[in-house]
């Protein structure tokens, strides 16, 4: 039963990784900026939620917190990222990394270095029993919400008119602009959407990972590697990459716990070696 429990934990973790990586991929594809502030938006989501949920309740805080994170994403795009469009991607990486480091230190100054605990909601604070197998209801709740986020973005990009424009912008944003679409506005909207997804993912992770200033670092690099593995602009590829990383990390704790942190890098190296564009990518993002 331990193996089954770890496998299920890997699926849950993979879905959260996929949701965060999806926001990372959208911003990278449309703007061409490697947004290393994506992890801190994950952290902001958890902290906003922790500050509000005991007063407002679980669901209201879960709805409001990602909106505040999306607002932060709005200002980050307008005041920071917009300045480096069309320049060397290294500039975007450095400026967003510097912003993330500054915000992490600001969180420590305001909330302190201590770890804060968040309780699971009452409606999911129990276990599911199937024969001899017991599993946390809250982890099932995380999986459902993360899967809905991924599915919603897929429906948006595949079935809506504006989503088609966004999808086109991920592969040739300058051509989209030349066709009369407001490229700056589209990049702004995608940054807000990516921040919202990261913030909501931070809320989902808070009761399991606890709330701490460095929690965004633990999800930033796996998310970036998942984008490389799945392929830029491919939602199915991002989902597959996220599940691969989540399941391998979870099962790796049983097989080789000392080397588990190396697993995402080994996976990424093997996949990119054989599929330079990622598993399902149409654009080579490592050239």
N, C-alpha and C positions, 0 to 999 in steps of 0.2 A: 504493500500500500504506500510505502514511502516513495517508491519510484513514480507511482501514479500521481501522488500529491505534488512532487517536484515537477512532473511534466505539466500538470495543470497550472502550477505557479509560473512555469516558463511561458505558457500561452498568455497568461494575464500580463506578465512583464513585457512580452513581445508586443502585445497590442498597445500598451502604453508607449513603448519605444517607437512603434510605427506611427502613432498619432503625433508625437513630438517631431519625429523625423519628417513627417509629411509637411508640417509647417515650415521646417527648415528648408525642405526641397522646393516648396512653392516660392519662398522668398529668394532663394539662390537662383532658381530658374528665371523668374521674372525680372529681378533686379541685377543679377550677375554679381551680387555681393555675398561673400561668405559671412553670414551673420552670426558671429560668436557671442552676441548678446542674447541669443535664443535661450541659453540655459538660465540666465538670470530672470527671464520672464517666467520660466517654470518656477523659480524660487519665489518671485513676487506673488504668483498665484497662491502658493501655499501659505505665505505670510499674511496676505490680505484675508484669506479664508480663516486662518487661525485667529486673527484679530477680531473677526466678526461673528464666527459661527455660534459662540456661546451666548451672544446677545440676540442675534437675529434668528438663529435656528439654522439647521444644516442646509436645507434646500435653498432658502433665500440667500444665504452666504455663498452657496455654490453658484448661484445665478449671477450675483453682483460682482464677485471677485474677478472672474475673467473679463468682465467689462472694464474694470479699473486697469487690468493688465493690458487690454486692447488699447486703452487710452494712452498708456505708457508707450506702446508700440507706435501709436500715431505720432507722438512727439519725437521718438527716436528716429523715425523715418524722416520727418520734416526737418529736424534740426541737425541730425548727424549723418545718417546714411545717404540722404539726397546729395550731400556734398561730394560723394565719391563715385557717383554713377559715371560709367564710361571710362573710369581710370583703372589702373592696375588693380586686380582683385586683392593684392596684398594690402592696399590702403584700407579697403573695407574690412578685411580681417583684423588689422591692427586697431582701427578706430573702434570697432565694436567690441573687441577683446578688452581694450582699455576702459571703455564704458562699463562693461560687465564687472571688471575688477574694482572699479570705483564704487559701483552700486553694491557689490558684495561687502565692501568695507563699510559703506553707509548703513547697510542692514545690521552689521555687527555693532556699530556705534549706537543705533537706535534701540535695537532689541537685545543686544548683548550676545556673547558667544554661546550661550547655553542652548541646548536642544529643547524644543517645545513639542509636547505630545498632543495629538488630535484624536478624539474618540470617533469610532465608526458610528454612523447614524443608527438610530434605534431600529429602523425598518430593515437594516442589513446587519445587525449585530447578533449573529448567531451562526449556526452551522447547518449545512445540508448533509443529510445522512442517506447514503445509498448502500444498503447492506452493511459491510464492515468499513466502508469508506466514509470519512468525514471531511467536509471541506467548508471553508469560510464563505458565508453568504456575501460578505463585503468584497471578497476577491471576485466573485461572480458579478457583482454590481460594477466593479471596475471594468471587467472584461466587456460587459454589455455597453457601458457608456463609451469606452474607447472604440469599440467596434462601430457604434453609431456615429461617432465623430468621423472615422475613416470613411464609412459608407456615405455620409452626408457630403463630404468633400468630393468623393467620386461622382455622386449624382450631380453636384454642382458643375464639375468640370466636363462631364460627359453629356449631360442632358439639357443644360441651360445655354442660352445664347451667349451671355456674358462669360460663362465658364469656358466656352469654346474659344473666346478671345483670349482669356487668361492662359488656356492650354497652348494656344498658338504663341503667346508671348513668352512662354517658357523655352521655346525652341528658337524663336527669332523675334525678339522684342522690338528691334528697330523696324522691322517690316510691319509689325502691328501698328507702330506709331506712324509709319508712312502711309498706312491705309486710313488714317484719320482718327484713330482712337487716342485718347488722352493717356499716354504712357505713364506719366508721373502719377496721375490719379490711380491707375491700375496698380502700380507698385505700392502706393499708399494703402489701398484696400487690402492687398495681399499681405502686407506687413501687419496690418491690424488683425486680419484673419489668423495669420500664423501666431501672433502674440496671444490671441484669444485661445487657440488650441493648446498652446504651451501652458498658459495659465490654468486652464481647466484640468490639464494632465497633472500639474503640480498639486491641485486640490485632491485629485483621486489618489495620488501617491502619498499624501501627507499622513494619513493614519497608519500606513505601513512603514514608511521610511522615516517618519518624524520630520519636524520642520527645523531646518538648520540653514545657516547662511551659505554653506558650500554645497547644498543638495543639487543645484543646477549643474555643477561640474560633473557629477556622477552620471548625468544623462546627456550632456552635450556631445562628448566624443562618440559614445555609441550611436547617437542619432546621426552624426556626420558620417560615420562608417556605414550606417544603414542606407543613407542616401547614395553612397558610392556603390554599395552592393546591389541595391534594387534598381538603380538607374534614375537619372534626373527626369522628373516629370511622370514617372510611372507609379501610379498609386498601387496597383497589384504588386509591382516589384518592391515598393517600400513596405507593404504589408508582409510579403514573404521574407524580406530581409529582417524586419523587426521580429517576426516569429522565430526565424533561425537563431538570431542572437539571444532572444529571451529563453528559448528552450535549451540551447547549448549552455548558456550561463547557469541556468537552474540545474540541469543534469550534471554539469561540470562540477558543482559543489559536492556531488556524491562520488565522482570518479577521481578528480584531481583538484581538490579545493585550493591548493597552493598556487595553481597556475590558471585559475578561473579568469582572472583579469586579462589574460593574454588572448582568450578565446575570440573576442570580436575582431582583433587585429589579424589573427590567423585566418579567420573566415574571410575577412575583407581581402587579404592578400591572395588567397586561393581563388576567390571569385573573380577579382579584377584581373588576375593573371590570365584566366581562360576567357573571360567576358569583359574586355576593357570598358564597355559602355554600361556595365552592370547587367544584372539578370534580365531585365526587360526594358532597359533604357534605349532611347533613340538618339541621345546626344552624349558624346564623350566628354565628361566633366573633369577628366584628369589630364587632358592634353594641354 
